[in-house]
Amino acid sequence: MERRKKRMASTQKEWADSEIDFRIVLPDGTIKHLHSIAHPAIESGDEVVGTVMDVTEQWKARAELENASRKLSSGRKLFGGARLIWRKHRN
């Protein structure tokens, strides 16, 4: 939480866009991964406008892909880099 507050203050002070990823834990224990984009509102001088998006599903998909990649890599090591080739037989 502190890191996010510092980032928002920096956005206001330096007049720069910022993006940050963070997690929250809901009261039921569910973890949500969030992505925030902020932009200083130059007209007002002291406001930041932005959005926060729930990217939990993207995080889960990335974790599953990385897990599958690790399993594939382990399988290649186990079989000495052997490859399985499928060929259609002609009748």
C-alpha positions, -999 to 999 in steps of 0.1 A, spaced: 0 0 0 28 24 9 45 18 -25 13 27 -43 9 59 -23 44 70 -31 39 62 -68 7 83 -68 24 112 -51 53 110 -76 27 112 -105 13 144 -91 47 159 -83 65 151 -115 35 154 -138 41 120 -153 18 91 -162 23 60 -140 13 24 -140 16 0 -111 5 -36 -104 -6 -47 -69 -26 -73 -50 -54 -70 -26 -69 -96 -2 -106 -95 1 -123 -103 35 -131 -139 23 -94 -144 16 -96 -141 -22 -66 -125 -37 -72 -100 -66 -44 -88 -89 -50 -52 -100 -34 -29 -126 -36 9 -121 -30 36 -146 -28 72 -135 -25 105 -153 -20 140 -137 -49 164 -144 -29 194 -154 -59 218 -155 -66 213 -118 -30 212 -107 -35 188 -78 -56 159 -90 -47 126 -106 -72 107 -128 -69 71 -137 -84 36 -136 -79 4 -117 -85 -29 -136 -89 -64 -122 -63 -85 -140 -66 -116 -119 -76 -139 -148 -46 -127 -168 -23 -135 -139 -39 -170 -135 -35 -177 -173 1 -165 -172 9 -188 -142 -7 -218 -160 13 -211 -191 45 -208 -171 37 -241 -153 30 -259 -186 62 -246 -200 82 -258 -170 65 -293 -173 74 -294 -210 110 -284 -203 112 -311 -176 99 -337 -200 125 -328 -226 152 -331 -200 138 -365 -188 138 -379 -223 171 -363 -234 155 -338 -257 136 -365 -276 107 -353 -298 75 -371 -305 65 -369 -342 30 -378 -354 26 -389 -390 -7 -397 -407 -6 -432 -423 -19 -434 -459 -41 -464 -467 
